[in-house]
């Protein structure tokens, strides 16, 4: 049986097709928040490419502000999926699949549970570990103890309270939401609280990612080259490359990086102190280099699962759970 796993996010749709022998994966940039009407054609193209017998789905796009509510978002997305594919299953809490006819009654159990699908897979392979999934927009931190996922939050609202969800990603996050001021020439300078640059700009400049991994839109619609990334970073100080040197830009980028590390490290410390366990860290997603750096600084063991390590992990996980 051919199974297509879909992880439908607000900015990206990830697809992992299992043909009975191996996975084939596709990453589609689809900003549902501004182009939700394109979801049908995107899914139709995936169906034509893979011809799946079954489509297993997890989603986080219901939070997009193009929808009036989560129920509205889940209803829209699930209806499109059901219209495109002959047989669909929707993954949700507490780790089960729902038919389309059950979606409305269980919508609170279906939205934003891609992290649980991945945690269920990884916890079988790793004992006492912290799953750190750093995507383009968010970071999921899930404790796994004795091969069982541990979590206090069920909804995103609850998970924010328990340091299980950080609305901080490695690409799309607005830089001005991460850092409020930077130090240049021993002077503290406030940053402009405007969407002039995102975290992908920072990580291209620091060579943590390359242009091919910069899969989100730029803030100004120009290129993802290192020079344009530097120009956008200069703009957060209402400046440009005529006024700031390359050394200045690198310093600013590094300060933003350090702030990002500190936020993640603080959340990881919360889990370690709560469970009294020096967890192994399992890095996942495009921003997993951040998890690796935190592990190094905290002297924790670090690993990247050989199958579930990149931004396709949740799509692969939901397909794997459906076939097992």
Number of C-alpha atoms within 10 A of each C-alpha: 11 18 25 30 32 30 29 25 23 23 22 21 24 22 28 29 27 21 16 10 8 9 18 13 17 13 15 14 15 20 19 23 17 13 12 18 11 12 18 16 12 15 19 16 13 21 17 9 10 16 18 21 15 20 27 30 27 30 26 23 26 27 21 19 14 16 18 11 13 19 19 15 23 24 17 14 19 24 14 17 23 16 14 19 17 13 15 23 23 25 27 26 20 12 17 14 21 20 13 16 10 12 21 15 10 14 18 17 21 29 25 25 24 27 24 25 25 24 29 18 21 23 22 13 11 21 17 18 26 28 29 27 29 28 22 25 21 17 25 24 26 27 26 23 17 12 18 18 22 17 16 12 15 17 16 18 10 14 18 15 12 17 22 26 23 20 14 23 23 28 28 23 19 21 28 20 13 16 17 14 18 18 13 13 7 7 9 11 13 15 18 15 14 13 17 20 24 26 27 30 32 28 24 24 23 17 11 14 19 17 15 8 16 21 19 18 17 21 16 11 7 11 13 21 15 18 15 18 25 26 21 26 26 25 19 22 18 13 13 16 17 8 8 16 13 14 9 17 23 16 16 22 24 17 17 22 20 13 14 19 16 13 13 21 18 13 16 25 14 15 20 15 10 9 12 10 13 17 22 20 24 25 26 29 24 22 27 22 16 23 25 20 15 20 21 12 11 12 11 15 14 18 18 16 14 7 12 20 18 19 21 24 26 33 30 29 28 33 29 21 18 19 14 5
